Amino acid sequence: MSDKPSVLFVCVHNAGRSQMAAGWLRHLAGDAVEVRSAGSAPAETVNPAAVEAMREVGIDITDQTPKLLEYETAESSDVIVTMGCGDACPVFPGKRYEDWKLEDPAGKGVEAVRPIRDDIRDRVQQLVRELVPGRA
């Protein structure tokens, strides 16, 4: 791992879980970690309920757009966190992988997204503690 680890969050649509995780990591780790997110079948826009849930905790993800998972992005990431992308996620030897079992916020209102947001926060806090000691 380089001095500045890179973390890639991957879910199917790159519109909810991975966007919230990326928002939390940017918020908690600042510029100590390179934050990336992508999807195996990206949506056109970020889930509005995810945007609202993150806004409630002071994190703005309105400028984010779903991106297609590129082989090169995964290959050059130090940590790859998958969130339900199944077989579409490439596997590279020597990478650190985590598979987070999280409910998909697609089609849900903000009330249902809040617990998902909070679960993601807790997982990202642990990741930051491991990657950037003394930060989270």
PAZAPA-4460 file (N, C-alpha, C; in steps of 0.05 Angstrom, whole numbers, plus 32768, in hexadecimal, padded with zeros to 4 digits):
% residues 136
    n_x    n_y    n_z   ca_x   ca_y   ca_z    c_x    c_y    c_z   seq   type   mol
   8011   7FE9   8000   8000   8000   8000   8012   8019   8000     1      M     A
   800A   802D   7FF1   801A   8046   7FF0   8015   8056   8009     2      S     A
   8022   806E   800B   801D   807F   8022   8000   8088   8024     3      D     A
   7FF3   808A   800D   7FD7   8092   800D   7FC7   807B   8001     4      K     A
   7FBB   806B   8012   7FAC   8054   8007   7F94   805D   7FF7     5      P     A
   7F8D   804C   7FE3   7F75   8051   7FD3   7F60   803C   7FD9     6      S     A
   7F48   8045   7FDD   7F31   8033   7FE3   7F1C   8036   7FCD     7      V     A
   7F14   8020   7FC3   7EFF   801F   7FAE   7EE6   8012   7FBA     8      L     A
   7ED0   8020   7FBA   7EB6   8015   7FC2   7EA7   800E   7FA9     9      F     A
   7E9D   7FF5   7FA8   7E8F   7FEB   7F90   7E74   7FE0   7F98    10      V     A
   7E5F   7FE9   7F8B   7E44   7FDD   7F8C   7E39   7FDD   7F70    11      C     A
   7E22   7FD1   7F6D   7E17   7FCE   7F52   7E13   7FE9   7F44    12      V     A
   7E03   7FFA   7F50   7DFC   8013   7F42   7E0D   802B   7F48    13      H     A
   7E1F   8029   7F5C   7E30   803F   7F65   7E1F   8058   7F6A    14      N     A
   7E08   8053   7F76   7DF5   8069   7F7A   7DEC   806C   7F98    15      A     A
   7DF2   8058   7FA8   7DE9   8059   7FC4   7DFF   8051   7FD7    16      G     A
   7E02   8037   7FDC   7E15   802D   7FF0   7E32   8037   7FEB    17      R     A
   7E3B   8033   7FD3   7E57   803B   7FCD   7E5B   8059   7FCE    18      S     A
   7E47   8069   7FC6   7E49   8086   7FC8   7E49   808F   7FE5    19      Q     A
   7E38   8083   7FF5   7E38   808A   8012   7E52   8083   801F    20      M     A
   7E5D   806B   8018   7E76   8063   8024   7E8D   8076   801B    21      A     A
   7E8D   807D   8002   7EA2   8090   7FF9   7E9F   80AB   8007    22      A     A
   7E86   80B4   800A   7E82   80CD   8019   7E8C   80CC   8035    23      G     A
   7E86   80B6   8043   7E90   80B3   805E   7EAE   80B2   805F    24      W     A
   7EBB   80A3   804C   7ED8   80A1   804D   7EE5   80BC   8047    25      L     A
   7EDA   80CB   8034   7EE5   80E6   802F   7EE2   80F8   8048    26      R     A
   7ECC   80F5   8056   7EC6   8105   806E   7ED8   80FD   8085    27      H     A
   7EDC   80E4   8089   7EEB   80DA   80A1   7F09   80D9   809D    28      L     A
   7F12   80D4   8084   7F2F   80D1   8080   7F3B   80EA   8073    29      A     A
   7F2A   80FC   8069   7F35   8113   805B   7F46   810B   8043    30      G     A
   7F5D   8118   8040   7F6E   8112   8029   7F83   80FC   8030    31      D     A
   7F7F   80EE   8046   7F92   80D9   804D   7F8D   80BF   803D    32      A     A
   7F76   80BD   8030   7F6F   80A6   8021   7F64   80AF   8006    33      V     A
   7F6B   80A1   7FF0   7F5F   80A6   7FD6   7F45   8097   7FD5    34      E     A
   7F2F   80A4   7FD0   7F15   8098   7FD0   7F0B   8095   7FB4    35      V     A
   7F02   807C   7FAE   7EF7   8076   7F94   7EDD   8066   7F97    36      R     A
   7ECB   8069   7F84   7EB3   8058   7F85   7EAA   8053   7F68    37      S     A
   7E9D   803C   7F64   7E95   8034   7F49   7E7F   801F   7F4B    38      A     A
   7E73   8019   7F35   7E5E   8005   7F34   7E60   7FF3   7F1C    39      G     A
   7E56   7FDB   7F1E   7E57   7FC8   7F08   7E42   7FCE   7EF3    40      S     A
   7E2D   7FDC   7EFB   7E18   7FE5   7EE9   7E0E   8000   7EF3    41      A     A
   7E1E   8015   7EF0   7E17   802F   7EFD   7DFC   803A   7EF5    42      P     A
   7DEF   8047   7F08   7DD6   8055   7F04   7DDD   8070   7EF6    43      A     A
   7DC9   807F   7EF0   7DCD   8099   7EE4   7DD3   80AF   7EF8    44      E     A
   7DC7   80AC   7F10   7DCB   80C0   7F25   7DCE   80B2   7F40    45      T     A
   7DD8   80C0   7F54   7DDA   80B6   7F6F   7DBE   80B6   7F7B    46      V     A
   7DB8   80A1   7F8A   7D9E   809D   7F97   7D98   80B6   7FA9    47      N     A
   7D81   80C3   7FA3   7D7A   80DB   7FB3   7D77   80D6   7FD1    48      P     A
   7D6E   80BE   7FD8   7D6B   80B8   7FF5   7D87   80B6   8002    49      A     A
   7D9A   80AB   7FF3   7DB6   80AA   7FFD   7DC1   80C6   8000    50      A     A
   7DBC   80D7   7FED   7DC5   80F3   7FEE   7DB9   8101   8007    51      V     A
   7D9F   80FD   800B   7D92   810A   8022   7D9C   80FF   803C    52      E     A
   7D9F   80E5   803E   7DA9   80D8   8057   7DC5   80E3   805E    53      A     A
   7DD6   80E6   804A   7DF1   80F0   804F   7DF0   810E   8056    54      M     A
   7DDE   811D   8049   7DDB   813A   804F   7DD4   813D   806D    55      R     A
   7DC3   812B   8077   7DBB   812D   8093   7DD2   812B   80A6    56      E     A
   7DE8   811F   809E   7E00   811D   80B0   7E16   8130   80A7    57      V     A
   7E0F   8143   8096   7E22   8158   808E   7E35   8150   8078    58      G     A
   7E2F   813B   8068   7E40   8133   8053   7E32   8136   8038    59      I     A
   7E3D   8146   8026   7E31   814C   800D   7E3C   813A   7FF7    60      D     A
   7E2B   8129   7FEC   7E34   8117   7FD5   7E25   811F   7FBC    61      I     A
   7E1A   8137   7FBB   7E0A   813F   7FA3   7E1B   8141   7F8A    62      T     A
   7E35   8146   7F8D   7E47   814A   7F76   7E51   812F   7F6B    63      D     A
   7E4A   8119   7F77   7E54   80FF   7F6E   7E42   80F4   7F58    64      Q     A
   7E4E   80E5   7F46   7E3F   80D8   7F31   7E48   80BA   7F2F    65      T     A
   7E35   80A8   7F2A   7E3B   808C   7F28   7E4F   8088   7F11    66      P     A
   7E63   8076   7F16   7E78   8070   7F02   7E79   8052   7EFE    67      K     A
   7E81   804B   7EE6   7E84   802F   7EDF   7E9E   8025   7EEB    68      L     A
   7E9D   800D   7EF6   7EB5   8000   7F01   7EC8   7FFA   7EEA    69      L     A
   7EE0   8006   7EEB   7EF4   8001   7ED7   7F0A   7FEE   7EE3    70      E     A
   7F13   7FDC   7ED2   7F28   7FC9   7EDA   7F40   7FD8   7EE6    71      Y     A
   7F49   7FED   7EDA   7F60   7FFB   7EE3   7F5C   8008   7EFE    72      E     A
   7F44   8012   7F04   7F3E   801E   7F1E   7F41   8009   7F34    73      T     A
   7F35   7FF1   7F2F   7F36   7FDC   7F43   7F53   7FD2   7F46    74      A     A
   7F61   7FCF   7F30   7F7D   7FC5   7F31   7F8F   7FD8   7F40    75      E     A
   7F8A   7FF2   7F3F   7F9C   8005   7F4C   7F92   800D   7F68    76      S     A
   7F7E   8000   7F72   7F74   8006   7F8D   7F81   7FF3   7FA1    77      S     A
   7F86   7FFE   7FB9   7F92   7FEE   7FCF   7F7D   7FDD   7FDD    78      D     A
   7F66   7FE8   7FE1   7F50   7FDB   7FEF   7F37   7FDC   7FDE    79      V     A
   7F2A   7FC5   7FDA   7F11   7FC4   7FCA   7EFB   7FBA   7FDC    80      I     A
   7EE7   7FCC   7FE0   7ED0   7FC5   7FF1   7EB8   7FC0   7FDF    81      V     A
   7EAE   7FA8   7FDE   7E97   7FA2   7FCD   7E7E   7FA2   7FDE    82      T     A
   7E68   7FA9   7FD1   7E4E   7FAB   7FDF   7E39   7FA0   7FCD    83      M     A
   7E3B   7F87   7FC6   7E27   7F7A   7FB6   7E2A   7F7D   7F98    84      G     A
   7E43   7F7D   7F8E   7E46   7F7F   7F71   7E4A   7F63   7F65    85      C     A
   7E4A   7F4E   7F76   7E4C   7F33   7F6C   7E64   7F2D   7F5B    86      G     A
   7E60   7F1E   7F46   7E76   7F15   7F35   7E82   7F2B   7F24    87      D     A
   7E75   7F43   7F23   7E7F   7F59   7F13   7E98   7F65   7F1E    88      A     A
   7E9E   7F5F   7F38   7EB5   7F6B   7F45   7ECE   7F5C   7F3D    89      C     A
   7EE2   7F69   7F32   7EFB   7F5B   7F2B   7F0B   7F54   7F44    90      P     A
   7F1A   7F3F   7F43   7F2B   7F37   7F59   7F48   7F38   7F51    91      V     A
   7F58   7F46   7F61   7F75   7F48   7F5B   7F84   7F3D   7F73    92      F     A
   7F98   7F2C   7F6D   7FA8   7F21   7F83   7FB6   7F38   7F92    93      P     A
   7FB8   7F35   7FAC   7FC7   7F48   7FBC   7FB7   7F60   7FC5    94      G     A
   7F9E   7F62   7FBD   7F8D   7F79   7FC5   7F7F   7F71   7FDF    95      K     A
   7F78   7F85   7FEE   7F68   7F81   8006   7F4B   7F84   7FFD    96      R     A
   7F3B   7F6F   8003   7F1F   7F6F   7FFB   7F0E   7F6E   8014    97      Y     A
   7EF8   7F7D   8014   7EE3   7F7A   8028   7EC9   7F7A   801A    98      E     A
   7EB7   7F67   8022   7E9D   7F66   8017   7E89   7F6E   802D    99      D     A
   7E7D   7F85   802A   7E6B   7F8F   803E   7E4E   7F87   8036   100      W     A
   7E42   7F78   8047   7E26   7F70   8043   7E14   7F86   804D   101      K     A
   7E09   7F95   803A   7DF9   7FAD   8040   7DDF   7FAC   8030   102      L     A
   7DCA   7FB4   803C   7DB0   7FB6   802E   7DB3   7FCB   8018   103      E     A
   7DA6   7FC5   8001   7DA7   7FD7   7FEA   7D92   7FEE   7FEF   104      D     A
   7D9B   8007   7FEF   7D88   801D   7FF4   7D77   8024   7FDB   105      P     A
   7D7B   8017   7FC5   7D6C   801E   7FAC   7D4E   801B   7FB1   106      A     A
   7D40   8030   7FAA   7D23   8030   7FAC   7D18   8035   7FC8   107      G     A
   7D29   803A   7FDB   7D21   803F   7FF7   7D20   805D   7FFD   108      K     A
   7D10   8064   8010   7D0F   807F   801A   7D26   8085   802E   109      G     A
   7D29   809E   8035   7D3F   80A6   8046   7D3E   8098   8062   110      V     A
   7D25   8092   806B   7D23   8085   8085   7D30   8069   8085   111      E     A
   7D2D   805B   806F   7D39   8041   806C   7D57   8042   8066   112      A     A
   7D60   8058   805B   7D7C   805B   8053   7D8E   8063   806B   113      V     A
   7D82   8071   807F   7D92   807A   8096   7DA1   8063   80A4   114      R     A
   7D94   804C   80AA   7DA3   8036   80B7   7DB9   802B   80A5   115      P     A
   7DB5   802B   808B   7DCA   8022   8079   7DE2   8036   807A   116      I     A
   7DDB   8050   8079   7DF0   8065   807B   7E00   8061   8095   117      R     A
   7DF2   805C   80AB   7E00   805A   80C5   7E11   8041   80C6   118      D     A
   7E08   802B   80BA   7E18   8012   80B9   7E31   8017   80A9   119      D     A
   7E2E   8025   8092   7E45   802C   8081   7E59   803D   8091   120      I     A
   7E4E   8051   809F   7E60   8062   80B0   7E71   8052   80C2   121      R     A
   7E64   803F   80D1   7E73   802F   80E4   7E89   801F   80D6   122      D     A
   7E83   8014   80BF   7E97   8003   80B0   7EAD   8015   80A6   123      R     A
   7EA7   802D   809C   7EBB   803F   8092   7ECD   8049   80A9   124      V     A
   7EC1   804E   80C0   7ED2   8056   80D7   7EE6   8041   80DD   125      Q     A
   7EDE   8028   80DD   7EF1   8012   80E2   7F07   8011   80CD   126      Q     A
   7EFF   8014   80B4   7F12   8014   809E   7F26   802B   80A1   127      L     A
   7F1D   8042   80A8   7F2F   8059   80AD   7F42   8053   80C4   128      V     A
   7F38   8047   80D9   7F4A   8040   80F0   7F61   802E   80E7   129      R     A
   7F5A   801C   80D4   7F6E   8009   80CA   7F82   8016   80B6   130      E     A
   7F78   8027   80A5   7F88   8033   8090   7F98   804C   8099   131      L     A
   7F8B   805C   80AA   7F97   8075   80B3   7F95   8076   80D2   132      V     A
   7FA7   8068   80DF   7FA6   8068   80FC   7FA5   8084   8109   133      P     A
   7F93   8087   811C   7F91   80A1   8129   7F7E   80B4   811C   134      G     A
   7F71   80AC   8106   7F60   80BE   80F6   7F43   80BC   80FD   135      R     A
   7F38   80A4   8100   7F1B   80A2   8104   7F13   80A5   8121   136      A     A
***
